Amino acid sequence: MSRPFRQLSWRGPRGPAPWLDTAQPLRLYCARSFVARLLGLRGWPDWGTSPRGLLLPDCRAVHTLGLAQAVDLVFLDAGGRVAGMRPRVAPGRCVLQKNARSVIELPAGYGARRDWQAQVEAACLARKIVV
């Protein structure tokens, strides 16, 4: 029996996200379970179709093992402010930022938007976090 959704969830989208130039607000999904944190963006088969990211609370290191393409990583400090950003982290890498308290995984290219920092801070402050 074929399971095409399984291949999509591990590989992720192949092309650039169509919403990068739109004004849609960013929506964050919070990964609280061990499995959700381990899978990261691989657990969302259609994560490139709308502006959304994955929040990893109480985390300062991220791996991109198993992803088919790069991701943008935004590190937040204890107050929820942006502490750093790593654009286009390639697959198979591990990234650590010591002063971070949580990480947001975003599709590659999101950091190229002019309003990426405002979108991330607004999503955190407005509590647009779906569990």
C-alpha positions in Angstrom: 0.0 0.0 0.0 1.4 3.4 -1.0 1.7 6.2 1.5 2.5 9.4 -0.4 1.9 11.6 2.6 4.8 9.9 4.4 7.2 10.9 1.7 6.0 14.5 1.7 6.2 14.8 5.5 9.9 13.7 5.4 10.9 15.7 2.4 9.1 19.0 2.6 8.2 21.3 -0.2 10.6 21.5 -3.2 9.9 25.0 -4.5 9.9 28.5 -2.9 6.9 29.3 -0.7 4.2 31.2 -2.7 3.3 33.4 0.3 6.7 35.0 0.9 5.6 38.3 -0.8 2.1 38.5 0.7 1.0 40.3 3.8 -0.5 37.2 5.5 0.3 37.0 9.2 2.6 34.4 10.5 1.1 31.6 12.5 3.2 29.5 14.9 2.6 25.9 15.9 4.1 24.8 19.2 5.9 21.5 19.4 5.5 20.3 23.0 5.8 16.5 22.7 9.1 14.7 22.1 8.0 13.3 18.8 6.8 16.7 17.5 10.2 18.3 18.6 12.2 15.4 17.0 10.4 15.6 13.7 10.3 19.4 13.5 9.0 20.7 10.2 9.2 17.2 8.7 6.0 16.4 10.6 4.0 19.0 8.6 3.6 17.8 5.0 2.2 21.1 3.7 4.2 23.6 5.8 5.3 25.6 2.7 1.8 26.5 1.5 1.0 29.2 4.1 3.0 31.4 6.4 3.6 29.3 9.4 6.5 28.1 11.5 7.2 25.7 14.3 8.0 27.0 17.8 10.4 24.8 19.9 10.1 26.1 23.5 13.0 25.6 25.9 15.4 24.8 23.1 18.6 26.4 22.0 19.9 23.7 19.5 18.3 22.5 16.3 19.1 19.8 13.8 18.1 19.6 10.2 18.6 15.9 9.7 16.2 14.3 7.2 15.1 17.6 5.6 15.3 17.9 1.8 15.9 21.6 1.8 17.2 24.5 3.9 15.2 26.2 6.7 15.5 29.6 8.4 16.0 29.5 12.2 15.0 32.3 14.5 16.3 32.2 18.1 14.3 33.9 20.8 15.6 35.0 24.2 13.8 34.5 27.6 11.6 37.6 26.9 10.4 36.4 23.5 12.6 38.9 21.6 14.7 37.9 18.6 18.2 36.9 19.8 19.5 35.7 16.5 18.6 34.5 13.0 20.3 31.9 10.8 19.1 32.0 7.2 19.0 29.0 5.0 20.5 26.3 7.3 21.3 23.4 5.0 20.0 19.9 5.6 22.2 17.7 7.8 23.4 20.5 10.1 23.2 21.2 13.8 22.9 24.8 15.0 23.3 26.1 18.6 22.9 29.5 20.1 23.8 29.7 23.8 21.7 32.8 24.7 18.5 31.4 23.2 15.5 30.1 25.1 13.4 28.9 22.2 13.7 28.4 18.4 11.3 29.0 15.5 11.8 26.9 12.4 10.6 28.7 9.2 10.7 27.8 5.5 13.8 28.9 3.8 13.6 32.4 2.5 11.3 33.8 5.2 14.2 35.8 6.6 14.5 37.6 3.2 11.2 39.4 3.9 11.6 42.9 5.1 9.1 42.4 7.9 10.2 39.0 9.1 11.2 40.3 12.6 8.0 42.2 13.1 6.0 39.1 11.9 7.8 36.8 14.4 7.4 39.2 17.3 3.8 39.9 16.5 3.0 36.1 16.3 4.6 35.6 19.7 3.1 38.6 21.4 -0.4 38.1 19.9 -0.3 34.5 21.1 -1.1 33.1 17.6 0.3 29.8 18.7 -1.7 26.8 17.9 -0.9 23.7 19.9 
